[in-house]
């Protein structure tokens, strides 16, 4: 059985989180022996913008500064996410860990399977959006706010989207990260958007579905379901020295820099 690393960093600030995800990806590209599942959180609550979004056009940046809400740019695409009261995961692996001929869409299905399993273990009727779309809703439509639209392999419960996921593929390596919302903080996040995102009202959190697990309990369930769905063993390990050094450099020279955060230039 393939052995994967399990890294639980707990909550970090936005730049440190995004820098570590990229550092794990970069170091994996150099030595692709051990794929990774990382679990983490955000402190303080942070707005993340997608790789190709215009932060100034989408966000009320003056209000963000006035209220002390940090903004960070992800290296993955998608819309704005307000990260608060959630457990976040990232996966770093190679395409062959998902099957020899796995394309992008099937890769999403494979990597999001453990989320489906986790929600189902909690007794929820969780499905992929593409598998339960009776009204023929258009999937994959671009939205400025992540929770306002649905991708094919977003997880839905009672036709309401729960969490969100984004992926980046580089040569021989994949980074996917996403959120599992403990509580619904969407309305707080919407305050900072310049334009309304009406579809976001249909998103949902675990607490609204009657589940209030402690973060550690939810992490344990996520790990169990990941091992089951992926057919792997997860071995707890710390971040390596090389990964830590790379993350510090990326945080200092990229993720804490206004040119990257607001203009997408590193």
RAKAVEN-V702338 format. One record per helix or strand. SS is the DSSP state (alpha for helix, beta for strand). FROM is the first residue (numbers start at 0). LEN is the number of residues. If there is no record, write none. Layout:
ss,from,len
SS,FROM,LEN
SS,FROM,LEN
This chain:
ss,from,len
beta,1,11
alpha,13,17
beta,35,7
beta,45,4
alpha,54,4
beta,58,1
alpha,60,6
beta,69,4
beta,79,4
beta,85,8
alpha,94,4
alpha,103,18
beta,125,3
alpha,128,3
beta,144,1
alpha,145,3
beta,154,3
beta,159,2
beta,163,7
beta,172,9
alpha,185,5
beta,192,1
alpha,197,5
alpha,206,3
alpha,214,16
beta,231,5
alpha,240,15
alpha,257,6
